[in-house]
Amino acid sequence: MPWRFSSGSSPAARSAVRVTQNPSLSDLSQVIRRLEAKSRAPAPFRRTGSLEDLLGGSVEETDKGQILCVRRRFVAGHCHGRQPLDAARAMAHQPLALLARRGEPPKGPRLLYLDTETTGLAGGTGTYAFLVGVGFFDGDEFEVRQYFMRDLDDEPALLAALEPLLREVDGLVTYNGAGFDLPLLETRFVLARRRWPGTIPHLDLLPAARRLWSARLSDCRLVTVELHALGFERAGDLPGALIPSVYFEYLRRKAPGELPRVFEHNRHDVLSLAALTGWVADALDRAPVAELGPDELSGLGRLWELVDPDR
């Protein structure tokens, strides 16, 4: 119901308003000064609850302290764009094993899809992975976990939460992880005096994407590939180049700011890894000629050169 003001207001209300029938110039000047002062005053910061409440997460205990974790579960048949996630689980893992050129190929279907958000893109000992997103199939669902450092002192707890997941899987799937994510995490483990499980089989999807789509797409960034191959378009996505500054602003002000968009960006990355894994494995397994264009068929041939040069 809209508010209405009428001449029938109570005497108390009318006296509170203090209407002046013939205001003087001095009265008007005072009103103007008060309005100007109010417009210049910064809006007070209003706390709307804890960070974990805002993000829908919880604080979890590790042997190195507490870490904020946000968990989301999706039914295995959830479509990311037009690609169902469970295609990655249903496929035989042998085609992906052939793609894993670093160390031993995955020995089973238990894959961990991993993506990091960092304080910089240069790497090195001064770069932190402040948000690590991982995804895996659990029964009839796909779970995404995001471990977040509320402060740089949370790093030992983040690594402690991540370590058992790394040791329990048959292999890792990343996008440019060989060149960035995994070397960075290994550095953080070493600096924290934790043993990095360096023998984990690893599938980096970036080389496969370049062979499949470099001739057709303007670039092979994940957001470009997922739009073309999966039909998934991000709405209002926060560009990755802005993410470090969002985190530093959070550390400075201890206000969430754009952090929810950082979590959404990271979650989409993890879901795209799983969906793209299913797409690539299916293409290698059955080569759906009728569904691929000439450029993609040529790219599939280049991909097989990487997988099996003698084929």
Protein Blocks (a to p, Z undefined) as FASTA:
>chain_A
ZZdddfkbcfklmmmnopafbacfklmmmmmmmmmmmmmpccddddebdfklmnopacdd
dfebccddddddddfklcghjacfklmmmpcfklmmmmmmghjadfbfbdcddddddfbf
ngpjkbccfbccddddehjbccddddddfbfklmmmmmmmmmmmmmmpgbdcdehklmmm
mmmmmmmmmmnopacdfkbccddfklmmmmmmmmmmmbfcfklmmmmmnopacehiacfk
lmmmmmmmmmmnopgklmmmmmmmmmmmmmmmmmmmmmmmmmmmnopaklpcfklmmmmm
mmmmmmmmmZZ
